[in-house]
Structure formats: C-alpha cells, structure tokens
Amino acid sequence: MEKLGLSYHNARALHKKVDSLPEKAGKWIVSQLKFPDSPSDTYTIRYRDPVEAIKSLWKDPELSPKMQFAPQKVFSDKDKSNCIYSEMWTGQRWHILQVCNLLYNNKNKGKLRL
C-alpha cells in the first residue's frame, strides 16, 4: 500500500477518514449485508443517498460553475481538424444523444428545429 501513496495505511484509518468527510453530501447510511450461501458472514456497507449527493454538488459554489450539461466540441487547432476527447461531454455519444433528444421532443410537439 505504501507504493500507492494513499493517505491511510489500514482499514481503521480509512474509516476515520470517511467519518471525517463533511455532511454536505447527505448523511452516511450504514447497512449490513448477508448472503444465503454464507449466512455466518456479515458485510458492512456505507453509502450516501445519490440524489442528495448530486444536489450537494449542484449547490457547491466552487463546483457548479464548472459543471457541463451540454455537449461541446473541443479542438486543439484553429483549423478544427483535431478533436480532443477528454471529458464525457466532449465525446460523440453526448452529441448523438442531444440530437436524438431534440428530434424526439420536436417530433412530439409537431416541430422540427435544429
């Protein structure tokens, strides 16, 4: 683990680090899991409500201005011959989904605008 450069060296230290995280992303929920194939083993999982976590990201004044919700093409040159794919919103999939969504919504409204 030392080669990984982690800020903790054992499970106890990791749990202390997790417990020290701010509550702004919602409260931690702790659940116990047991599986039928090994009923004597119990697994503890900790998680936060994903909806509350996303809401907290949107409300964060440092993060929210940097969030990207629409696709964008980024190029490395003025000729726009070399497209950069570095984030999810720069990928072709987001562009395709955006166009499909526009076509679907406009078709249902009786209008086609691109």
ABEGO torsion letter per residue (X at the ends): XAAAGBABABAAAAAAAAAABBAAAEBBBBBBBBBAABAABBBBBBBBBAAAAAAAAAABAAAAAABBABBBBBBABAAGABBBBABAAABAAAAAAAAAAAAAAAAAAGBBBX
